[in-house]
Amino acid sequence: MAALMLQGTGSDVGKSVLVAGLCRALANRGMMVLPFKPQNMSNNAAVTADGGEIGRAQALQALAARAELHTDMNPVLLKPEADRKSQVVVHGKVRGSLGAANFREGRRNLLPEVLESWERLRERCGIVVVEGAGSPAEINLRDGDIANMGFARAAKVPVVLVGDIDRGGVIASLVGTRAVLEPGDAAMIRGFIVNKFRGDPALFADGYMEIERLSGWHGMGLVPWLPCVTSLPAEDAVVLERAQPVSSSRKIVACPMLPRIANFDDLDPLRHEPEVDLVMVPPGSQIPLAADLVVLPGSKATMADLAFVREQGWDIDILHHHRRGGAVLGICGGYQMLGKEIDDPLGLEGASGSMPGLGLLNVRTEMRAHKNLRKVSGTALGARFEGYEMHMGATTGADCARPFAILDDERNEGAGSPDARVIGTYCHGLLAAPHLRTALLQWIGAKGNGLHHAKLVDDALDDLASALEAYLDIDGLLRIAQEHGR
């Protein structure tokens, strides 16, 4: 079995996208390929066929590989709950929490379980493409590492280092990584990739050769900025901070950027609707008065994010929006916020206690230790959909008598207000269904384009794979991958 690991000079250099593109390129060559990420830190997660959860980046990579999602693809998932605390998901199930004080030791203890998943996965395919996390240059975190060189050396997986030229300083970041690594770690790196290049490649020819000379590594390709990547779901919430143009002729869907926003790719299909402007509202900004729909998204820490909503004055904005006849949609944690009260008797999100909600739905939520993880399908707004649930807590109340959806197992799901202007649901992934998305847009007076979002993503993966075939030495990468285990 062959294996190759992409590590980066930093976060957001494009590792996740490159791994997805390589998985699709190798699958298109007829190879049995699977993705793997030893440790991911993200509040964006997907439900797997074996009843667990993994990072959504690995879900995209599995789609690229044309493989069914499995918890072994991402054995350790850290979901930030607070600035110094993360929920720990191991083999798809919640294991507990790690704080800053015990993070390093707790992480080290997870390496055997990471390797268990690795061994199971490698038996199922011909090649595994592995994604690192952050950067191996963070040598202050090397002790107990399971995400980069700690894993690469334990599993004997050769590494190719990715640098992002778009952010500047790519020569220093690649060569500097070589300089700070201890010799055993540096020896795992067999080559490098320069990613996100804009302009004439000839202008960087000398720089490319200087990286080879100063690092001693062979260059595996210069990848340009690829437009198809914008059609793929983003892994990190940092992309939400980018400016978004707004047109007065389109309907405005506004979504507050919660500190612990989760599964924000729920909204991705709206970005491709010609009659809609999706506005992600950053902290310090008002929810637009002209908004037609306000979406409260999923959250990893509902009560903390609800407190943040109030700190920002967004609660006033949302209530004013509703009084003016505006529509409100709450998804998962956002649904919980729309109710009258949230109770956390076990202190699952911090100190035990209760918090009043926004009161737009006559429901009450009680946080419970059991986490609901399941794929769902059904009918909502007269349209079929498929999605998934991923939440802790149960929501009950009078407005549940007006369910948002009827699931195929005959359960009523979600709630609606008597004035039909407020909807809450635990179902993620709804807007990918073209008919349901069209029905939702009709709710606010817009026409949907009927785009099949899943096909858009799949086509983008094929375009990405074709580009990588053109710009990367994939045969050379395969030769490196054959060194696995040596």
Secondary structure, DSSP 8 states (H G I E B T S, - for coil): -EEEEEEESSTTSSHHHHHHHHHHHHHHTT--EEEE-SEEE-S-EEE-TTS-EEEHHHHHHHHHTT----GGGSSEEEEEEETTEEEEEETTEEEEEEETTTHHHHHHTTHHHHHHHHHHHHTT-SEEEEE--S-TT-GGG-TT--SSHHHHHHHT--EEEEEESTTS-HHHHHHHHHHHS-HHHHTTEEEEEEEEE-S-GGGGHHHHHHHHHHH--EEEEEEE--GGGGGS--SSGGGGGS-----TTSEEEEEE--TTEE-GGGGGGGGG-TTEEEEEE-TTS---TT-SEEEE-EESSHHHHHHHHHHHTHHHHHHHHHHTT-EEEEETHHHHHTSSEEEETT-TTSSSEEEE---SSS-EEEEEEEEEEEEEEEEETTEEEEEEEEEEEEEESGGGGS-SEEETTS-EESEE-TTS-EEEE-EESGGGSHHHHHHHHHHTT-------HHHHHHHHHHHHHHHHHHHB-HHHHHHHHTTTT-
